[in-house]
Amino acid sequence: MSAKQPSKPRTPSPIVNRRAKFDYVLGDEIVAGIALTGPETRAARDGHIQLRGAYVSNKGGELWLNNASFSLKINERGQAGSRTVDTAPRKLLVRRAQIAQLEAQRKNGMTIVPTKFLTAGRYIKIVIALGKGKKNYDKRETIKRRDIDREHQRMMK
């Protein structure tokens, strides 16, 4: 009789918006809470979130996460594993002083971009950063630098 070994709890990796690093020159980061419902929390813990094209806006003195895709499970009979995509705005939980600081920077031409979704602890957090949009020639320079670094790594091996 063999006892089943308990599996180690898997630590979820953060959901990263890799496109933000390519499209923006990122500055100060702030870790914020996010108001989610039950199905949205489950989607976040399972890693069914996409931050590509998401941005943060200020409405009425509150920060809102817009255009983030949550793939929610539908609990209907006969539809095993079916999902729907929800892109509704979600409220971010940030202190008023931080909102004022972000808004002052935003008036200088900066954008507030979500960079990571942290689901490791008890609470689900989102990391937002101030970013300045890159021009096309800056993006080409980034691609060139990445290719050169990759070649150097190959040579070192």
C-alpha positions in Angstrom: 0.0 0.0 0.0 1.6 3.2 -1.1 0.6 6.5 0.2 0.1 9.3 -2.2 2.8 12.0 -1.7 1.4 15.5 -1.1 2.4 17.8 -4.0 4.2 21.0 -3.2 2.1 24.1 -3.4 2.8 25.8 -6.7 3.8 29.4 -6.3 2.1 31.3 -9.2 4.4 33.4 -11.4 3.3 37.0 -11.7 1.4 38.0 -14.9 3.7 40.4 -16.7 2.9 43.0 -19.4 6.0 42.5 -21.5 4.7 44.9 -24.1 4.7 47.8 -21.7 8.5 47.6 -21.4 8.8 47.7 -25.2 6.3 50.5 -25.8 7.2 52.8 -22.9 10.2 54.1 -21.0 9.1 53.1 -17.5 9.7 55.2 -14.4 8.3 55.1 -10.8 6.3 52.0 -9.8 3.5 51.7 -7.3 1.9 48.5 -6.0 -1.8 48.9 -5.8 -4.7 46.7 -4.7 -7.5 45.9 -7.1 -11.2 45.4 -6.4 -12.3 42.1 -7.9 -15.3 39.8 -7.8 -15.0 36.1 -7.1 -14.8 34.8 -10.7 -12.3 37.6 -11.5 -10.1 36.5 -8.5 -10.2 32.9 -9.7 -9.2 33.9 -13.2 -6.3 35.9 -11.7 -5.1 33.0 -9.5 -5.2 30.7 -12.5 -3.3 33.2 -14.7 -6.1 33.9 -17.2 -5.4 37.6 -17.4 -4.0 39.6 -20.3 -2.6 43.1 -19.6 -1.6 43.9 -23.2 -3.2 47.2 -24.2 -4.4 47.9 -20.7 -4.0 51.4 -19.2 -4.9 53.2 -16.0 -7.2 56.3 -16.0 -8.3 58.8 -13.3 -12.0 59.3 -12.9 -13.4 61.3 -10.0 -10.3 61.1 -8.0 -10.0 57.3 -8.3 -7.8 55.1 -10.4 -9.4 52.6 -12.8 -7.8 49.8 -14.7 -9.2 49.8 -18.3 -9.0 47.2 -21.1 -7.5 44.4 -19.1 -8.8 41.0 -20.3 -10.1 38.6 -17.6 -11.0 35.1 -19.0 -13.9 34.2 -16.7 -15.4 30.7 -16.3 -19.0 30.3 -17.1 -20.9 27.9 -14.7 -23.5 26.5 -17.0 -24.7 23.0 -17.3 -23.3 21.0 -20.2 -20.6 23.6 -20.9 -17.5 22.1 -19.3 -14.6 24.6 -19.2 -16.3 27.4 -21.2 -15.0 30.9 -20.7 -15.9 34.4 -21.5 -13.7 37.5 -21.8 -14.5 40.5 -19.6 -12.7 43.9 -20.2 -14.8 46.0 -17.8 -13.0 48.7 -15.8 -11.8 47.8 -12.3 -11.1 50.1 -9.4 -7.6 50.3 -8.1 -7.0 50.8 -4.4 -4.4 53.5 -4.0 -3.8 56.3 -1.4 -4.9 59.8 -2.2 -1.3 61.1 -2.0 -0.2 58.6 -4.5 -3.0 59.5 -6.8 -2.1 63.2 -6.6 1.5 62.3 -7.4 0.6 60.2 -10.4 -1.8 62.8 -11.7 0.9 65.5 -11.5 3.2 63.3 -13.5 0.5 62.5 -16.0 0.0 66.2 -16.8 3.6 66.2 -17.9 2.9 63.8 -20.7 3.4 60.5 -18.8 1.0 57.5 -19.0 0.1 55.1 -16.2 0.6 51.6 -17.4 0.1 48.3 -15.6 3.2 46.1 -15.6 2.6 43.1 -13.3 -0.2 41.3 -11.6 0.9 39.7 -8.3 -1.1 36.8 -7.1 1.3 35.1 -4.7 0.0 36.3 -1.4 -3.4 36.5 0.2 -4.3 39.6 -1.7 -4.1 40.2 -5.4 -2.0 43.3 -6.3 -1.1 45.1 -9.4 2.1 47.0 -10.1 1.5 50.2 -12.1 4.3 52.4 -13.5 4.6 55.8 -15.1 5.7 55.5 -18.7 6.7 57.8 -21.5 5.8 56.5 -24.9 8.7 55.5 -27.2 9.0 56.5 -30.8 9.5 54.0 -33.5 13.3 54.7 -33.8 13.6 54.1 -30.0 11.8 50.7 -30.4 14.2 49.8 -33.3 17.2 50.7 -31.0 15.8 48.4 -28.3 15.5 45.5 -30.8 19.1 46.1 -32.0 20.4 46.2 -28.4 18.5 43.0 -27.5 19.9 41.2 -30.6 23.5 42.3 -29.8 23.1 41.1 -26.2 21.8 37.8 -27.4 24.8 37.4 -29.7 27.2 38.2 -26.8 25.5 35.5 -24.7 25.9 32.9 -27.4 29.6 33.8 -27.8 30.2 33.5 -24.0 28.8 29.9 -24.0 
